[in-house]
Amino acid sequence: MTNEQKAELTRTWADPPGLWGFLTTVDHKRIAARYICSTIALLFLAGMLALDMRLQLSQPGMQRMDPQEYNEAFSLHGSTMLFLVSVPVMEAMALWLVPLMLGQRNVAFPRLSAFSYWLYLGGVLMLWVPHALNITPDLGWFEYPPLSGPAYSPGHRADIWAQMITFTEVAALAASVNIVATILKMRPPGMTLARMPLFLWAMLIASLMTILALPSVMLVTSMLISDRLVATHFFAPAGGGDVLLFQHLFWFFGHPEVYIIFVPAIGFVSAIVEVFARRPMFGYRAMVLSMVAIGVLAFGLWVHHMFAVGLPRIGNAFYTAASMAIAFPAGIQIFCWIATLWSGRPRFDTPLLWIVAFLVTFVVGGLSGVMAAAAPLDLQLTDTYFIVAHFHYVLVGGAMFPLFGAFCFWYPKATGRLMSEAWGKLAFWLIAGGFNLGFFPMHLLGLMGMPRRVYTYPAELGWGTLNLVATIGSAIAVLGGVVFVVNALVSLRRGKPAGPDPWGGATLEWAAPSPPPQHNFDWMPVETSLAPMWDAKDGLAVMEGLATGSREVLVTSLVEAEPEYRQHSVGPSIWPLVSGLAVSALFVGSIFTPWALVWGALPVGAALTLWFWPTRPRATAGPFARRSG
Amino acid sequence: MVRPDPMKWRVLLPAFAVTSCSGAQTPLDPVGDQASQLFSLLTLMLWVCGIAYALVLAFLGWTLWRARHVLERDPPEVAPEDRRLNHGLRIWAGLVAVGLIILAGGSYVVDWALSRAEREAALEVRVTGHQWWWRIEYRDPATHQWIETANELHLPQGRTALVLLGSADVIHSFWVPNVAGKMDMVPGRINQVALTPRRLGWFRGQCAEFCGSQHAHMAFDVYVDSPAQFAAWLTAQRQPATAATDPVLARGAQVVTQGPCAACHRLRGTPATGRAGPDITHLASRHALAAGTLPLTRGAIQGWIAQPKALKPGTMMPAIPLSAADADAVSRYLVTLK
């Protein structure tokens, strides 16, 4: 490629300068970086809420928070962590990494990813602006009716929660569709399904799960809003409704959601283990099959959140079996990761330390999950601090630790500089140690009878000491989080220059410069193995033929990844933002009046029409040709 | 059938160091058949899961040790054959499967035992959740009428009581961990849970499903009585409220039964027939006030009537402004309602 061609390629893929470029960009890296920075900011805010709650619980009978403040704090903490941090950050990592790992210049639907971020931002504002105005949702991260119904929750707190979910779920669906289409149709020539890195398998499965699970929660929150807004009786027993319907629909989403968060973490762990063990993952096929098994089983065990609601015993027994069965593929994966490290030549840099911490903590969460999966035993465990400990071990140990590892691992790729190892290790020990000190005692508190979601407790029950330990541990973990973020910010300027491949990576993203240019790669790589960077001793095989003067990407076949055609990739556009604003207006309006659905649809329709307005000139020959004369 | 002795397993749980004290609220000190069975299941789980965790840590520890002490000195050129690891994977998969089958089997055995107890129930009790207190009704074995009380459950030792659970407003959950596992109280449905306490004593129960502002202060006391004590207690609860003799008490009775209290509270045998709040016919026979929030003393009653929202923010009980003399008379009268 000549220098003129390179310059042309750079010009073709460049965003407009300044603010206009910021608002119109469709570069997957820029959008994903925004997503990731937003989730880190929210992680910090929700962490502060957690610390606030821990201080309130540190001693029996504390008066720092009244019940209303406490209920708002745990509702906002849970809703933010689940809907605005965990799920979006996984999608954001996929949005950033998938095209790079595929050797592509952008995702399949560039404008859809921009739209996804703007709607996600709408969801963030939907929850946190009302918090600033003191109309914070106060019924937890799952708002069971009738408590969330019109009779017991007047005002708009419950509506705000329900509509925040609509925002984030539309955003998540848009991101997931994009990731699925990109992985299935835009793999580089030679990357057959059987040669696809485990990270891509994980993101594909998690995205498919998102597409199948999220409609359920959007449906159920919409039903709740309609109960509240136009007096339908979906969840009103007096009107023939059923309150358990809400729980079924919510958990049909809610359980897969846990795996939607965890499966991408499987991808991070596999990618990091492979590179730092300096050998290909042991048991590639077992890993893929177990991920698929988790993806399928995850949809068959939602009732284990409802063992205490009084469903028939035979039904509970089925869900006990299904819930325990999911420990089987998870157990296989644990073995494969440790076996890879055992048989490799592991190098203990910060990313791998996070994976070791992941193994040590996640397995505790998995095993406590097996205990809670037994329907009768769950009657003693559910809604106690045992469950609080369990899901924090699974979500923090199982998903956040790999995420932090992934952040350290791909940070040099994104910024061109390495994070400080010394500060990274300090943050690691503070977070991993503080987390375990803070959350392990909660298992014991649960077994000592402490229910969740209580803003205070009497001294006679003897829960004070362990609660104090939990508070101290949480504070240490928060301190570690601050060290982590400061390290990331300082390394942006002061970090050692990384070069394209600081860790000796296996997959294609390490072939791009760090940070990658807007078009990612000058050439389209061709894959010959699972670890192309390791196996291509004399340079990667590449193919030519994509235009430099217009935005083009390569579309390949579903299974064998054979080149099919060159696809025009759309450029910057303001319409995703305008559509996002129009949809936001509709969503916000619809908690006040049902007519918002009617009148709000008009600007949405107009914005989408302009978004999809054809820009290509009409053909000059053939049946669609412009007629002259 | 020989019931497993929970004390036998206590040695396996040294970390928890549970002592059986009065007013306990923990699944680790089971006094009922149901809680004992669940405790055995918990013990089985801790053993199997503990072994699994030990195996994972051992493999990981070996890996770290090997990386430090073997590979650093003598790094192999190429990765070793995966054949041994494949072998290990198959053994590990087998172990996981066996462990899960043991646990699922244990779970089914316990579930079956729990369902059998429900069929042996000899006493019927109805408990209804309210924001934020418990309405408790006993089926009188003689007249088959319901005898109402609140926030304090009495159970006869060695007999199975079938508790029918309902809700008047939102979802609550009925939980006496020392006796049995929890069961939700779902509006529009009736759930049931069997309780077979074996040891005399005082235990604590608490709402386990978030039910709004005062979820934290929705507790109740459970007294396991000998069958004779229980029969005497039930007979006493059946009686109407005692009449006031003294003039101060009579003034108190007048304020309570004809004043604002009567709108929500019932005193059987008086004009007070309100149903929104707890039945207070035998208020002073109970040990706590406002669903476990305050001890039942005259001072607490007077404070509760004057400033309920200061003691339990969000409670449905309104503040009742009374003259000093009336407040005194009312509290003196209420503590006579044994």
Boltz contact constraints between the chains, C-beta under 6 A:
constraints:
  - contact:
      token1: [A, 66]
      token2: [B, 313]
      max_distance: 6.0
  - contact:
      token1: [A, 67]
      token2: [B, 213]
      max_distance: 6.0
  - contact:
      token1: [A, 67]
      token2: [B, 313]
      max_distance: 6.0
  - contact:
      token1: [A, 140]
      token2: [B, 210]
      max_distance: 6.0
  - contact:
      token1: [A, 144]
      token2: [B, 171]
      max_distance: 6.0
  - contact:
      token1: [A, 146]
      token2: [B, 170]
      max_distance: 6.0
  - contact:
      token1: [A, 146]
      token2: [B, 187]
      max_distance: 6.0
  - contact:
      token1: [A, 147]
      token2: [B, 170]
      max_distance: 6.0
  - contact:
      token1: [A, 147]
      token2: [B, 212]
      max_distance: 6.0
  - contact:
      token1: [A, 152]
      token2: [B, 170]
      max_distance: 6.0
  - contact:
      token1: [A, 237]
      token2: [B, 187]
      max_distance: 6.0
  - contact:
      token1: [A, 237]
      token2: [B, 188]
      max_distance: 6.0
  - contact:
      token1: [A, 243]
      token2: [B, 187]
      max_distance: 6.0
  - contact:
      token1: [A, 279]
      token2: [B, 79]
      max_distance: 6.0
  - contact:
      token1: [A, 282]
      token2: [B, 82]
      max_distance: 6.0
  - contact:
      token1: [A, 282]
      token2: [B, 85]
      max_distance: 6.0
  - contact:
      token1: [A, 308]
      token2: [B, 182]
      max_distance: 6.0
  - contact:
      token1: [A, 308]
      token2: [B, 183]
      max_distance: 6.0
  - contact:
      token1: [A, 308]
      token2: [B, 184]
      max_distance: 6.0
  - contact:
      token1: [A, 309]
      token2: [B, 184]
      max_distance: 6.0
  - contact:
      token1: [A, 309]
      token2: [B, 186]
      max_distance: 6.0
  - contact:
      token1: [A, 310]
      token2: [B, 191]
      max_distance: 6.0
  - contact:
      token1: [A, 313]
      token2: [B, 115]
      max_distance: 6.0
  - contact:
      token1: [A, 320]
      token2: [B, 107]
      max_distance: 6.0
  - contact:
      token1: [A, 321]
      token2: [B, 104]
      max_distance: 6.0
  - contact:
      token1: [A, 324]
      token2: [B, 100]
      max_distance: 6.0
  - contact:
      token1: [A, 324]
      token2: [B, 104]
      max_distance: 6.0
  - contact:
      token1: [A, 327]
      token2: [B, 100]
      max_distance: 6.0
  - contact:
      token1: [A, 328]
      token2: [B, 96]
      max_distance: 6.0
  - contact:
      token1: [A, 331]
      token2: [B, 96]
      max_distance: 6.0
  - contact:
      token1: [A, 335]
      token2: [B, 89]
      max_distance: 6.0
  - contact:
      token1: [A, 335]
      token2: [B, 92]
      max_distance: 6.0
  - contact:
      token1: [A, 338]
      token2: [B, 59]
      max_distance: 6.0
  - contact:
      token1: [A, 338]
      token2: [B, 60]
      max_distance: 6.0
  - contact:
      token1: [A, 338]
      token2: [B, 63]
      max_distance: 6.0
  - contact:
      token1: [A, 339]
      token2: [B, 85]
      max_distance: 6.0
  - contact:
      token1: [A, 341]
      token2: [B, 63]
      max_distance: 6.0
  - contact:
      token1: [A, 342]
      token2: [B, 63]
      max_distance: 6.0
  - contact:
      token1: [A, 343]
      token2: [B, 79]
      max_distance: 6.0
  - contact:
      token1: [A, 343]
      token2: [B, 80]
      max_distance: 6.0
  - contact:
      token1: [A, 345]
      token2: [B, 71]
      max_distance: 6.0
  - contact:
      token1: [A, 345]
      token2: [B, 75]
      max_distance: 6.0
  - contact:
      token1: [A, 346]
      token2: [B, 67]
      max_distance: 6.0
  - contact:
      token1: [A, 359]
      token2: [B, 60]
      max_distance: 6.0
  - contact:
      token1: [A, 363]
      token2: [B, 53]
      max_distance: 6.0
  - contact:
      token1: [A, 363]
      token2: [B, 56]
      max_distance: 6.0
  - contact:
      token1: [A, 367]
      token2: [B, 49]
      max_distance: 6.0
  - contact:
      token1: [A, 367]
      token2: [B, 53]
      max_distance: 6.0
  - contact:
      token1: [A, 371]
      token2: [B, 45]
      max_distance: 6.0
  - contact:
      token1: [A, 374]
      token2: [B, 107]
      max_distance: 6.0
  - contact:
      token1: [A, 376]
      token2: [B, 110]
      max_distance: 6.0
  - contact:
      token1: [A, 376]
      token2: [B, 111]
      max_distance: 6.0
  - contact:
      token1: [A, 376]
      token2: [B, 114]
      max_distance: 6.0
  - contact:
      token1: [A, 377]
      token2: [B, 38]
      max_distance: 6.0
  - contact:
      token1: [A, 377]
      token2: [B, 41]
      max_distance: 6.0
  - contact:
      token1: [A, 379]
      token2: [B, 181]
      max_distance: 6.0
  - contact:
      token1: [A, 379]
      token2: [B, 182]
      max_distance: 6.0
  - contact:
      token1: [A, 380]
      token2: [B, 27]
      max_distance: 6.0
  - contact:
      token1: [A, 380]
      token2: [B, 38]
      max_distance: 6.0
  - contact:
      token1: [A, 380]
      token2: [B, 181]
      max_distance: 6.0
  - contact:
      token1: [A, 383]
      token2: [B, 208]
      max_distance: 6.0
  - contact:
      token1: [A, 383]
      token2: [B, 209]
      max_distance: 6.0
  - contact:
      token1: [A, 447]
      token2: [B, 28]
      max_distance: 6.0
  - contact:
      token1: [A, 448]
      token2: [B, 26]
      max_distance: 6.0
  - contact:
      token1: [A, 449]
      token2: [B, 25]
      max_distance: 6.0
  - contact:
      token1: [A, 449]
      token2: [B, 26]
      max_distance: 6.0
  - contact:
      token1: [A, 449]
      token2: [B, 177]
      max_distance: 6.0
  - contact:
      token1: [A, 451]
      token2: [B, 206]
      max_distance: 6.0
  - contact:
      token1: [A, 451]
      token2: [B, 208]
      max_distance: 6.0
  - contact:
      token1: [A, 453]
      token2: [B, 210]
      max_distance: 6.0
  - contact:
      token1: [A, 454]
      token2: [B, 216]
      max_distance: 6.0
  - contact:
      token1: [A, 455]
      token2: [B, 216]
      max_distance: 6.0
  - contact:
      token1: [A, 456]
      token2: [B, 216]
      max_distance: 6.0
